[in-house]
C-alpha cells in the first residue's frame, strides 16, 4: 500500500477520530454526575487513553501494517484471538462511525424543520466518504486535515469569546455532594468514549511515511492536544452556562455559544459539531475497512476481502464497511455505541497484553522504535484500569460484545482454522518453557519483511554478500583452536585454498595484531591469493572464547578476500564496526535462536549503506 501519510495526516486523523459526541453531547450528562469536577474526569480519561496508546505505539512502530490492533494481536496472541478481535474492532468502528453519521443526519433533520429524514442524509454521506476512501487514504487524509484545522479554529474562537465571561461562582461547589474521588473515577469511565477513536489510527500504520517517527509523535500529540482541548472547552462551558441549564443540556457547547454571541455563535458551534461528525465518519470508514483487509490477507476471511484497486485501496472492504454502517442505522444506536466503546477499551487491554508477550518472546526481529516505559508495570496498570472501566459500563454493552465474539469464534473454527498455520509470539514463550520445538521461524521472517519496508532498507553489496554467507554456532567448550578449525574448513569449501593454508594465514595475521574489536566482537581477516574472491563467515560462541586479557569473545566476523577486493574488505570492516556499536547488538546476538536470525541482525542494521 502507498505510504502517503505524514505527521500532520496522522495527527489530524487521530484528532478527527476523537472529537465527536464525546464533547458535544456528553458534558451535560457528566456535569449532572459530578459537577465542575467533570474536568478532572476528562483529564483522567485522557491520561488513561495516553497510557493505553503507548502500547499501541510500540506495536505499531514494530509492525506498521494494515489492520492495526488485529495484526498486532494475531502475531502476538494467535489467529483465534486475532480473528475475534479483528471482527470486534471492525464492527465497533463501523458502529461508532454510524453513530457519527446519525448525529450529522439528526442535525440536518432539525435544521430542515424536520423535513429531511435520516436516511436521506445518511446514504449520500456514507457513499461520499466511501468514494473518498476508495480514491486513496492520502486523498481522504487531506480532506481530514482541512476539516480538523477548521474545527480547531472554531473551537479556538469559542474559547476566546468565553474566557472574558467566566463566572467564578459556577465552579462552587467543585464536586457534587456525596460523590468524592470515586465519582470522578466513575465519570472518567463514562466519558472515556470521547477518546475511543484514537485506536482507529493504528489501522493505517502501513500507509504512514517514516512510521518510526510519525506514528509516536502523531499519536501522542493528538492525545495531549485533544485532552487539553476538552479541558479548556469544559472550563469555558462551566464558567458561562448556569449549572441548571448545563445539567439538563444535550447540546451544552452550542447552548453556551448562543449565550455568548447569540444565533451566530450557535450556528458556528453547530457547524463545528457537523465537522466533528464528518471527521469521525471519514476516519471511521478509513480505519474500519482495514480490519477485513488484514483478515483476508491472513486467510481468516475469504480472499476477496483483501482485494485492492489500482490505487492500492481495499475497495471491497470499504464497500462492505459502508454497508454495515448503513444497516446499523436501523438498530438501537445508543446500545450499540456503548457496546462499541466496550470493544475499543478491550482492544487497549489486549494491546497491553500483546506488548508483554512480544517482549517476553525475545523475537530477534521485534524491533519497535518506541518502547513503553516502565514495562511491565505500566502495561499491567493499563490492563487492570481498562478492565475496571469495561465492567463499569454494564452488562448491556458486554452482552452485545459477547454476541460478536461468538460470531468470530464460529468464523475461525469453521473457516479460518483450516486455512492458516500462522506462527505467533506466544508459541515462542511456550517453546522456551517446555523445551519443545513448536515454531519454524516464519514469524521472524515475516517481521524481517515488515522491518525492511518500515525502514525502507535498500541493500548494498555488503548485504548481498551477507545473504549468502554461512553462519555457524560453535559447540560448548570451543577454544581458539576449535575456532580456527571450523573457520578453515568452512572457507576451504568456498575458496581455492586448503584448510591448512587458511589456518596458517589466520595465525600469521593474529601475530601481527589482535583481531579483537571489543570484548564481545572479533573480526579475523586475511588476504588470499586469486582474483574476485571475497567471503564473510559469521560464527557465534554462546560461552565465549578467551582472547587477550579477560576478553571472552562471542561474535566473530571472519573475512577472507583477494587483493583486488580490498575496497570491499574495507567497506565490510567499516560496516561491521558500525553495526556492533548498536546498544542492543550484544543482546540480539545472544538471543538469536539460529543462524538465520544472526544474519537478520546484520541485514536489518541501522547503518549508512553504500
C-alpha atoms as one frame of an Amber mdcrd trajectory, in Angstrom:
protein
   0.000   0.000   0.000   1.174   3.549  -0.739   2.987   5.416   2.056   1.410
   8.838   1.642   0.623   9.950   5.208   2.893  12.245   7.235   2.820  13.635
  10.780   0.040  16.179  10.103  -2.107  13.469   8.489  -1.636  11.096  11.442
  -2.306  13.886  13.944  -5.473  15.040  12.173  -6.847  11.536  11.553  -6.335
  10.682  15.241  -7.819  14.006  16.392 -10.739  13.777  13.986 -11.497  10.265
  15.201 -11.767  11.522  18.804 -13.687  14.810  18.546 -17.352  13.930  18.279
 -20.361  13.444  20.535 -17.972  12.892  23.454 -17.530  16.655  23.749 -20.666
  17.980  22.020 -23.205  15.798  23.898 -21.667  14.105  26.979 -20.611  17.157
  29.091 -24.181  17.847  30.208 -24.611  14.250  31.379 -21.178  14.196  33.038
 -21.878  17.510  34.815 -25.078  16.108  36.297 -22.996  13.330  37.906 -20.055
  15.192  39.470 -20.475  18.900  38.696 -17.480  21.037  37.623 -15.166  18.187
  38.678 -16.033  16.571  35.348 -12.967  18.479  34.057 -10.857  16.159  36.217
 -12.776  13.154  34.876 -11.955  14.138  31.293  -8.307  14.739  32.217  -8.151
  11.354  33.943  -9.741   9.644  30.937  -7.177  11.385  28.704  -4.344  10.140
  30.929  -5.657   6.562  30.760  -6.017   6.875  26.981  -2.385   8.018  26.782
  -1.248   5.035  28.879  -3.208   2.712  26.615  -1.976   4.237  23.399   1.680
   3.848  24.446   1.283   0.081  23.964  -0.391   0.648  20.607   2.506   2.911
  19.546   5.149   0.306  20.463   3.330  -2.375  18.488   2.614  -0.055  15.545
   6.245   1.041  15.212   7.401  -2.594  15.341   4.690  -3.819  12.947   3.288
  -0.943  10.847   0.730  -2.986   8.934  -2.878  -2.524   7.834  -5.261  -3.924
  10.423  -3.698  -2.172  13.412  -4.525  -3.925  16.675  -5.791  -7.002  14.764
  -2.372  -7.525  13.181  -0.554  -6.996  16.496  -2.810  -9.388  18.391  -2.683
 -12.096  15.728   1.122 -12.082  15.659   1.391 -11.981  19.444  -1.557 -13.974
  20.827  -2.508 -16.098  17.803  -5.110 -16.282  14.982  -8.020 -17.230  17.255
  -7.683 -14.075  19.375  -6.811 -12.099  16.245  -9.940 -13.189  14.368 -12.251
 -12.368  17.251 -10.521  -9.048  17.930 -10.453  -8.120  14.240 -14.183  -8.692
  13.811 -14.971  -6.927  17.085 -12.947  -3.887  16.089 -14.382  -3.871  12.561
 -17.955  -3.841  13.850 -17.116  -1.484  16.710 -15.573   1.167  14.480 -18.340
   0.716  11.912 -20.980   1.252  14.597 -19.171   4.290  16.043 -18.973   5.692
  12.520 -22.688   5.055  12.086 -23.328   6.982  15.297 -21.398   9.960  13.909
 -23.381   9.796  10.647 -26.558   9.527  12.709 -25.557  12.698  14.584 -24.901
  14.514  11.321 -28.212  13.377   9.870 -30.017  14.438  13.067 -28.557  17.954
  12.839 -29.682  18.273   9.224 -33.093  16.885  10.206 -33.530  19.604  12.871
 -32.151  22.420  10.712 -34.529  21.446   7.886 -37.509  21.810  10.180 -37.818
  18.014  10.474 -38.430  17.650   6.726 -35.302  15.688   5.656 -35.439  12.114
   7.070 -32.375  10.379   8.488 -31.653   8.059   5.564 -31.976  10.851   3.014
 -28.803  12.291   4.579 -27.095   9.125   5.800 -26.979   7.300   2.454 -25.327
  10.024   0.327 -22.940  10.954   3.156 -21.823   7.332   3.584 -21.401   6.918
  -0.185 -19.380  10.156  -0.353 -16.933   9.027   2.339 -16.666   5.568   0.765
 -15.726   7.136  -2.578 -13.171   9.407  -0.907 -11.503   6.411   0.709 -11.629
   4.342  -2.484  -9.734   7.169  -4.203  -6.995   6.689  -1.625  -6.108   7.218
   2.021  -3.984  10.200   1.023  -6.975  11.977  -0.533  -9.166  11.124   2.458
  -6.413  12.298   4.814  -6.097  15.683   3.061  -9.842  16.117   3.481  -9.441
  15.149   7.154  -6.646  17.693   7.674  -8.791  20.518   6.281 -11.774  19.576
   8.435  -9.769  19.200  11.657  -7.967  22.513  11.136 -11.313  24.289  10.655
 -12.685  22.512  13.722  -9.749  23.675  15.865 -10.248  27.208  14.549 -13.925
  27.262  15.568 -13.142  25.788  18.981 -10.428  28.419  19.441 -12.947  31.160
  18.692 -15.332  29.634  21.227 -12.691  29.787  23.955 -11.591  33.340  23.079
 -15.206  34.543  23.265 -15.880  32.696  26.510 -12.820  33.447  28.652 -13.771
  37.083  29.488 -17.281  35.972  30.520 -16.468  33.320  33.115 -18.318  33.320
  36.447 -16.182  32.040  39.345 -19.305  31.122  41.294 -20.149  28.477  38.694
 -17.218  26.379  39.951 -18.556  26.216  43.515 -19.129  23.582  44.787 -16.488
  21.941  42.589 -17.842  18.434  43.077 -21.408  17.335  43.731 -22.215  16.345
  47.293 -21.574  12.716  48.145 -19.501  11.933  45.060 -15.843  12.315  46.075
 -12.953  10.802  44.136 -14.958   7.653  43.365 -17.411   9.824  41.466 -14.603
  11.363  39.419 -13.308   7.870  38.573 -16.757   6.616  37.626 -17.364   9.616
  35.386 -13.940   9.129  33.775 -15.143   5.705  32.643 -18.385   7.242  31.415
 -16.631   9.847  29.236 -13.801   7.580  28.056 -15.691   7.076  24.807 -14.548
  10.621  23.977 -11.054   9.166  23.417 -12.179   5.875  21.901 -11.490   6.836
  18.301  -7.754   7.101  18.912  -7.290   3.378  18.356  -8.577   3.737  14.790
  -5.428   5.442  13.606  -3.278   2.335  14.167  -5.117   0.620  11.306  -3.482
   2.923   8.729   0.076   2.437  10.046   1.134   0.727   6.801   0.363   3.905
   4.860   2.431   6.239   7.081   5.703   7.676   5.813   8.604   7.209   8.228
   6.373   5.339  10.742   9.181   5.106  13.327   8.854   8.882  13.817   5.389
   9.915  12.620   3.368   7.262  14.485   4.674   8.058  18.010   4.686  11.825
  17.500   1.280  11.870  15.786  -0.450   9.649  18.354   0.985  11.317  21.438
   0.482  14.855  20.099  -3.158  14.095  19.217  -3.893  12.582  22.645  -2.365
  15.524  24.518  -3.933  18.142  22.233  -7.443  16.666  22.472  -7.183  16.213
  26.246  -6.171  19.874  26.615  -8.865  20.969  24.156 -11.555  19.098  26.103
 -10.396  20.607  29.413 -10.429  24.176  28.035 -13.822  23.740  26.344 -15.322
  22.390  29.563 -13.723  25.178  31.614 -15.408  27.800  29.412 -18.712  25.924
  29.277 -18.940  25.551  33.073 -17.906  29.159  33.629 -20.525  30.589  31.253
 -23.562  28.281  31.315 -25.592  28.202  34.567 -25.478  24.845  36.333 -29.208
  24.180  35.998 -29.036  24.629  32.210 -25.797  22.678  31.783 -27.006  19.653
  33.756 -30.030  19.161  31.536 -28.483  20.014  28.167 -27.693  17.609  25.318
 -26.057  20.462  23.383 -24.065  22.272  26.102 -21.362  23.712  23.813 -23.897
  25.141  21.357 -26.055  26.500  24.208 -23.021  28.276  25.669 -22.167  29.777
  22.286 -25.732  31.114  21.984 -25.340  32.863  25.354 -22.018  34.377  24.289
 -22.702  35.681  20.790 -26.300  34.825  20.002 -27.533  32.913  16.919 -24.215
  33.422  15.130 -22.366  31.588  17.905 -24.966  28.851  17.983 -24.623  28.418
  14.222 -20.819  28.353  14.385 -20.761  25.643  17.052 -23.421  23.673  15.211
 -21.097  23.851  12.199 -18.250  22.648  14.438 -20.409  19.717  15.586 -21.167
  18.854  11.974 -17.462  18.967  11.156 -16.747  16.724  14.149 -19.279  14.162
  12.969 -17.862  14.393   9.449 -14.248  13.878  10.561 -15.248  10.944  12.775
 -17.213   9.338   9.957 -14.433   9.824   7.398 -11.705   8.487   9.718 -14.015
   5.662  10.788 -14.594   4.296   7.284 -10.870   4.625   6.522  -9.879   2.724
   9.661 -12.671   0.134   9.912 -12.110  -1.096   6.346  -8.517  -2.113   7.198
  -9.719  -4.901   9.507 -11.374  -7.113   6.833  -8.400  -6.302   4.566  -5.980
  -7.733   7.147  -8.234 -10.731   7.915  -8.462 -11.517   4.201  -4.675 -11.297
   3.797  -4.253 -13.911   6.537  -6.904 -16.251   5.054  -9.054 -15.845   8.149
 -11.757 -14.371   5.869 -12.292 -15.182   2.159  -9.525 -13.664  -0.033 -11.807
 -11.194  -1.838 -11.834  -9.133   1.364  -8.139  -8.395   0.706  -8.571  -7.175
  -2.864  -7.287  -3.664  -3.588  -7.896  -1.372  -6.551  -5.206   0.071  -8.820
  -4.633   2.824  -6.267  -3.841   0.187  -3.659  -7.018   0.831  -1.647  -9.182
  -2.034  -0.233 -12.275  -1.267  -2.307 -14.259  -4.399  -1.338 -13.564  -3.847
   2.375 -14.607  -0.179   2.114 -17.885  -1.069   0.350 -18.739  -3.773   2.914
 -17.884  -1.444   5.799 -20.181   1.222   4.338 -22.981  -1.356   4.030 -22.592
  -2.338   7.700 -22.761   1.339   8.676 -25.998   1.906   6.787 -27.606  -1.283
   8.133 -26.626  -0.408  11.695 -28.582   2.847  11.418 -31.712   0.681  11.546
 -30.729  -0.602  15.008 -30.699   0.790  18.557 -27.827   3.239  18.107 -27.292
   4.070  21.794 -26.908   0.459  22.919 -24.621  -0.472  20.049 -22.393   2.561
  20.554 -21.898   1.565  24.202 -21.001  -1.932  23.044 -18.566  -0.475  20.521
 -16.946   1.581  23.273 -16.500  -1.529  25.419 -14.827  -3.273  22.492 -12.478
  -0.349  21.845 -11.447  -0.298  25.512 -10.890  -4.074  25.408  -8.532  -3.513
  22.481  -6.353  -1.405  24.805  -6.327  -4.312  27.286  -5.270  -6.773  24.603
  -2.681  -4.355  23.178  -1.037  -4.046  26.597  -1.052  -7.857  26.896   0.469
  -8.105  23.408   3.372  -5.844  24.424   4.115  -8.104  27.394   4.007 -11.212
  25.182   6.188  -9.700  22.439   8.786  -8.547  24.966   8.857 -11.948  26.703
   9.063 -13.877  23.407  12.516 -12.335  22.770  11.960 -12.373  18.998  15.073
 -11.093  17.231  13.123  -9.106  14.642  10.725  -7.476  17.089  12.263  -4.014
  16.919   9.908  -1.220  17.952  11.354   2.259  17.589   9.246   3.346  20.583
   9.114   1.322  23.793   6.533   1.586  26.576   8.325   2.999  29.626   8.328
   1.197  32.988   7.451  -2.134  31.400   5.895  -4.429  32.619   4.326  -2.259
  35.347   2.712   0.392  33.118   1.071  -2.159  30.751  -0.150  -4.152  33.775
  -1.607  -0.989  35.284  -3.360  -0.315  31.976  -4.802  -3.834  31.810  -6.273
  -3.517  35.313  -7.585   0.032  34.782  -9.255  -0.684  31.462 -10.771  -3.928
  32.710 -12.437  -1.985  35.533 -13.762   0.577  33.025 -15.327  -2.192  30.927
 -17.020  -3.708  33.993 -18.329  -0.265  34.928 -20.078   0.060  31.516 -22.671
  -2.560  32.468 -23.928  -5.862  31.078 -25.863  -4.426  28.132 -22.690  -3.443
  26.309 -20.899  -6.645  27.305 -23.742  -8.870  26.024 -23.619  -7.358  22.534
 -19.843  -7.742  22.506 -20.163 -11.391  23.518 -22.508 -11.951  20.578 -19.844
 -10.679  18.176 -17.241 -12.826  19.973 -19.325 -15.942  19.338 -19.678 -14.927
  15.672 -15.883 -14.542  15.455 -15.293 -17.949  17.049 -17.630 -19.607  14.548
 -15.817 -17.976  11.617 -12.436 -19.072  12.940 -13.352 -22.698  13.707 -15.384
 -23.278  10.530 -13.271 -21.238   8.083 -10.024 -19.673   9.285  -8.532 -22.548
  11.307  -8.439 -24.813   8.232  -6.627 -22.226   6.148  -3.900 -20.880   8.398
  -0.859 -22.288  10.160   0.231 -18.914  11.453   3.099 -18.687  13.906   2.763
 -16.248  16.820   4.842 -14.906  19.692   3.002 -16.786  22.443   4.188 -20.039
  20.855   7.793 -18.868  21.287   7.203 -18.374  25.016   5.608 -21.832  25.357
   8.510 -23.256  23.350  11.083 -21.787  25.720   9.174 -23.034  28.799   8.639
 -26.590  27.531  11.887 -27.032  25.538   9.775 -28.355  22.656  10.180 -27.179
  19.065   6.874 -25.501  18.223   7.936 -22.794  15.743   9.534 -22.757  12.298
  10.899 -19.201  12.145   8.060 -17.976   9.897   7.173 -15.121  12.289  10.799
 -13.955  12.324  10.787 -13.951   8.506   7.526 -12.012   8.396   8.807  -9.427
  10.866  12.001  -9.178   8.803   9.950  -8.225   5.728   7.913  -5.724   7.758
  11.086  -4.044   9.033  12.560  -3.904   5.539   9.516  -1.940   4.369   9.315
   0.171   7.514  12.926   1.289   7.327  12.897   1.342   3.505  16.120  -0.666
   3.509  17.963  -0.671   0.160  20.548  -3.434   0.405  24.097  -2.732  -0.744
  26.867  -5.133  -1.845  27.772  -5.941   1.770  24.158  -7.011   2.432  24.097
  -9.183  -0.688  27.274 -10.946   0.461  25.715 -11.471   3.924  22.621 -13.090
   2.410  24.819 -15.864   1.012  27.197 -16.017   3.982  27.500 -19.090   6.170
  26.546 -18.651   9.829  27.759 -21.175  12.388  27.252 -21.870  16.084  30.222
 -23.308  17.993  29.516 -26.055  20.490  30.198 -25.920  24.249  33.853 -25.812
  25.293  35.156 -24.424  21.981  38.528 -22.656  22.154  40.746 -20.768  19.696
  41.958 -23.993  18.083  38.401 -25.193  17.524  37.516 -21.782  16.091  40.439
 -21.960  13.638  39.463 -25.497  12.604  35.848 -24.545  11.926  36.837 -21.368
  10.058  39.456 -23.121   7.928  37.118 -25.946   6.933  34.292 -23.533   6.135
  36.497 -21.356   3.909  38.065 -24.384   2.227  34.636 -25.141   0.785  34.311
 -21.753  -0.936  37.915 -20.667  -1.621  40.524 -22.374  -3.759  42.789 -22.874
  -0.729  43.475 -25.776   1.615  42.310 -25.674   5.225  45.933 -25.831   6.378
  46.904 -22.792   4.266  43.913 -20.790   5.518  44.715 -21.684   9.131  48.368
 -20.628   8.673  47.359 -17.223   7.291  44.972 -16.548  10.198  47.701 -17.418
  12.720  50.158 -15.078  10.969  47.596 -12.290  10.840  46.820 -12.616  14.554
  50.547 -12.399  15.359  50.694  -9.039  13.527  47.868  -7.587  15.651  44.822
  -8.697  17.569  41.554  -9.195  15.688  39.521  -8.371  18.823  37.417  -5.228
  18.215  35.510  -5.167  21.527  35.326  -7.584  24.483  32.345  -9.148  22.654
  33.408  -8.945  18.982  36.394 -10.072  16.910  36.997  -9.663  13.169  39.596
 -12.192  11.980  40.506 -11.231   8.402  43.054 -12.374   5.835  44.143 -11.701
   2.250  44.157 -14.781  -0.031  45.652 -15.429  -3.466  43.472 -15.193  -6.548
  41.044 -12.718  -8.095  37.443 -11.722  -7.350  37.374 -13.644  -4.073  35.504
 -12.325  -1.042  33.745 -14.195   1.754  32.258 -13.456   5.154  31.520 -16.189
   7.693  29.528 -15.470  10.869  30.420 -17.506  13.945  28.866 -17.391  17.394
  30.210 -18.885  20.593  27.491 -18.769  23.239  30.004 -19.467  26.012  32.667
 -17.141  24.591  36.258 -17.881  23.547  39.050 -16.373  25.682  41.375 -13.984
  23.874  43.834 -11.396  25.133  43.271 -10.186  28.689  39.923 -11.156  30.181
  38.028 -10.879  26.894  35.609 -13.696  26.122  34.543 -13.115  22.528  31.140
 -14.379  21.400  30.722 -12.794  17.937  33.192 -13.485  15.128  33.016 -11.903
  11.679  35.550 -13.842   9.585  36.605 -12.073   6.372  38.721 -13.579   3.594
  39.281 -11.848   0.256  41.726 -11.397  -2.614  43.753  -8.212  -3.050  41.580
  -6.910  -5.905  38.595  -6.844  -3.464  40.483  -4.659  -0.993  37.880  -1.888
  -1.188  35.097  -4.359  -0.302  37.290  -5.594   2.530  37.493  -2.078   3.985
  33.744  -1.444   3.466  32.939  -4.675   5.327  35.200  -3.736   8.243  33.561
  -0.302   8.469  30.032  -1.751   8.257  30.694  -4.337  10.965  32.323  -1.765
  13.234  29.203   0.405  12.891  26.752  -2.463  13.436  28.326  -3.731  16.659
  28.118  -0.287  18.251  24.315  -0.548  18.469  23.320  -0.743  22.171  21.148
  -3.837  21.561  23.597  -5.733  19.344  25.006  -7.972  22.080  21.540  -8.818
  23.430  20.183  -9.637  19.961  23.261 -11.716  19.070  22.966 -13.726  22.280
  19.192 -14.278  21.965  19.137 -15.264  18.270  17.746 -18.791  18.077  19.518
 -19.892  14.930  21.928 -18.952  12.178  19.273 -17.249  10.019  18.460 -14.842
  12.849  22.165 -13.996  13.217  22.137 -12.825   9.596  18.904 -10.863  10.137
  20.630  -8.838  12.874  23.120  -7.569  10.310  20.776  -7.244   7.336  18.350
  -5.046   9.299  21.054  -2.985  10.980  20.855   0.776  11.092  23.891   1.925
   9.134  24.846   4.054   6.169  24.668   1.829   3.109  26.996   2.457   0.170
